[in-house]
Amino acid sequence: MPRFVTPQLTIALVLSLLPASIHGQQIELSQQYWSAELIRSHGQPVIPLFDGWFQNDDGSNTMCFGYFNLNSEQALDIPIGEANYLSDTRFPTQLPTHFDPLPPRYRHIFCAFSITVPKDFGREEKIVWHLSSAGENLSVPGHLKPAYVLDEPRSKGRGDLAPLIRLGANETGVRGRKGIHNRATLSATVGQPLTIEAWIEHPDPQIWTGWSHHAGPGEVEFDTQEAMITTDSGYASVNATFSEPGEYTIRLQTIDSVAAFEFYCCHSNAYYNISVSN
């Protein structure tokens, strides 16, 4: 049976993940204490997480899901199927299938994907993300409980604002975690770098950008995966090289400071669908 990831375990894990590089064989979650000892170079599972939800202007609501990869060096690929699926598939989303190793600075991958549900979706209804890896069958429920509401796209208490992302210099932009998706699929060739671009607006003079392999069958190599960019031009780009043909999704996340992720506000997502051929 899948093991639910509870809020208490999530909080304990967040508080206990001190910088460490610990090597050794996998220990089953049922036999582990929630401490930095969980982090190993290889052999540990990815933990699915529910980050919370926010209301949209049209009355619909959006749930956010993220994850912890408990491996400091090992990326995991979990295709959509019996090891990576949602309990309710009525609402479109882009499930991740590639899970990067544990980031050294901010640990948790926040709101890697979101699900928007209509305004008549009940408070007691749930959408469960099931994710199995390293011998562990884990799951986490998404819901609309009031205690889990998120500020979006602006923090009422801290005054933060999510960056606005444009995928073309003169295109309409989107601000916030629901993100923006490229309308036309990009084309790339195996082994040849593809330049992926964004134009980002924010009141701060500098903001953080991070590029990730979200989904796709092979490996993706980035020339610069994380960077601080200046907002006078707002231009951000990365060169991505793909190891195998297939359909990929690259995820861009941007926030005023990487430390602000811990306050659960305010970042923006962008998703690029890319078709790679030989």
N, C-alpha and C positions, 0 to 999 in steps of 0.2 A: 504494500500500500504506500502511496506517496506520503512523505512527511511534510507537514505544513511548516513554513518558516513564520514564527510568531513575532509580533512587534517586540516582545521582551528579549527574544534571542537576537533580533536585529540590533536593538539598542546596545545590548551587551557586547555584541561583536564590534560595533562602531567604536565604543569606548575603549575596547581592549586592543585594537589593531595599532600597536606601536611599531615604528620602523624596525624591520627585522628581515633577515634572509636566512631562513631555517630550512635545512635539507633533511630528508628522510622519507620513509615509506608512508603510504597513506594510512591514516587512522580513521575508522568509521566514525561518522558524526555522533552516533549514539554512545560512543565511548570517549568523546572529546569534551574537554572543558572549553568554554568560549574565551580564548586568550590568544595572544600572538603566536602560540605554539601551533595554531591551525595553519599558519602561513608556511608553505613549503615551496620548493622550487617546482615540483611536479607531483602529479598523482592525486591532487585534491579536486573536489567538485566545484562547480559554479552554483552559487546560491541565488535563486530568483527573489526579487524584492518588489514590494508595492510601495511606491514613494508617496502616494496621495492622489488627490483629485482637485480639479477647479471647474468653476462654472464658466460657460461661454456666453457671449452677448445674446445669442439666440435662444437661451434657456437650456441648451444641451450641456452635457458635462463630459469632461475628459479625465480619464484615469492615466496615471503615469507609472511605468514599471522600469526598474533598473536591475543591476546585479552586482554581486561580488564574485570575482574569480579568486579563489584562495591559493592560486599558484603564482609565485613571483616571476616565473620564467615561461611557463607553459601556456600557450593559447589553446583553446578548445574549439572544435567545430562540431556543432550539433544540428544536423539538418532538421527541417520541419518534418514532423512525423510522430511516431509513438514516444520519442524522447524529448520532443519540443513542440508543444501544442497548447492551444487555449481551449477551455471548456465550452466557450460560446464563440462561434465564428460568424455571427450575424453582422459584425461591424468590422470594416476594413482596418488593417494595420500592417506594419512591416516588422514581423518578428525577427529579432537578430538570430543568426545562425553561427556567427563567429564571435568568440569571446576572448578579448585581449587579456594578457596577464595583468595582475594586480598593479594599478598605477601607483608609483612610489609616493606621490604627494597627496592625492585626494581619494585613493582607495576605491570607493564606491563609484560605479558608473551610474550616474543619475539620469533617470528618465530616458533610457535608451530608445524606448518606443512608447507610444500612447494609444489609447483607444477612446474614441468619442462615442458616447451613448446618448440616445434621445432623452428629452426632458421627462418622459414618462417612465424611464428606467428607475425601478424602486430602490429605496434605501436598503432593503434587505436582500436585493439581488446581488449576485457575485459573478465575476468572470475570473476563472482560476487559470494561472499560468503554470503549466507542468514542465519541469526541466530535469532531465536525468543525465548524470555524468559521474564518472569515477565510482560506479556502483551505488550511487545514491539517487533515489527517486524523490525529488523535492517538488513542492508546489507552494504557491502563494495566491491568496484571493485578493482581487481588486474589488472595491465597493465604494459607496458614496456616504460613508459614515461621517458625521460632522467633525469628529476629532481629527480627521485626516485631510481637511481642506487646505489647499495651498494658495499662497499669494501668486497671482498671475495676471499680467506680465510685470507687475510692479509690486514691490514690497511696501506695505503700508507702514511698517515699523522702521525699517532700515533705509528707506528711500532709494533702494536699488531699482534699476530698470533693465529689463531684458533687451539685448541688442536687437536691432532690426536687420534682417538679412535679405539681400537681393541676390538673385542668381544671374542677373545681367545688369549692367550699369544703369540701364534705363527702365528696368522692369519694376513692377510693384513688389514691395517687400513684405515680410511677415516677421512678427515679433513673438517669441515665446516657445514653449515646449512642444506644442502640436507640430510646429515646424513647417517647412516649405519643401516641396518636391519638384525636381526638374520635370518640366512638361514633356520635353523630348529626350529620349534615351541617348546618352552619349555613346560613342563608339571608340573602342581601343583595340590594340593588337598585342598579343602576348609578347612580353619582353621589351616593349617600347613604352617609355613614359607618356602618360596622359596628364596634361595640365588641367586641374579642376579649380574653378574660380568662384569667388563670392565677393560681394560689396556689402560692407557692414557699417551701420550707423550707431553711434552711442555718444552720450554727453562726455564721457571720460576721454582723456587724450590717448589712452592705450587700453586695449582689451585682450583677453586670452582667446586663442583659437586652438581647437584640437580636432584632428582628423582621424577617423577610425574605419576599419574594415567591418561593416555591419553585417553583410551577408554575401555569399558567393562561394564557389567550390574550391578555389585555390588560395595561394598566399598573395598578399598585397604588400608591396614595399613602398613606403613614403620617404621622400627626401627630407622632410621636416614634419614630424607628426604633431608637435606642439610649438606654438610661437605666440609672442606678444606682438600685436600689430598696432600701428598708429591709426587713429580715426580721422586724421585730416584728409587722407585719401580714402580710407576704409577698405582698401583692396587687400584681399587675402587669397592665397593660392597654395596649391601643393601639387607635386608631381607624383603620380601613383603608377607603379609598374605591377602588372598582373602575371602570375606564373602559369595560369591555365585558362583556356577558353571557358566561357559560360556567362551567366547573368549575375551581376554583382550589384550591391548597394554600398555606397560610401556615406558615412555619417559625419557631418560637421557639427560640433558644438562650440558655442561662444558665450562668454560671460565676462563681466568687468574684471574679476580677479578669480583665479582658481580656488582661493580660500573661501569665496562666497558660496561655493557648492554646498558647504556644510550648513548653510542657513536655508537650504531648499528654495532659494529664489536669488537671482532670476537669470535663467539662461535660455538660449534659443537653439533650436535644432534645424538642420537642413539635410536632406537626403537626395543623393544623386544615383539614379539608376544607370548602369553602364553595361553595355553588351561587348564582350571581349571575344575576339576571333583569333585564329592562328595567323 
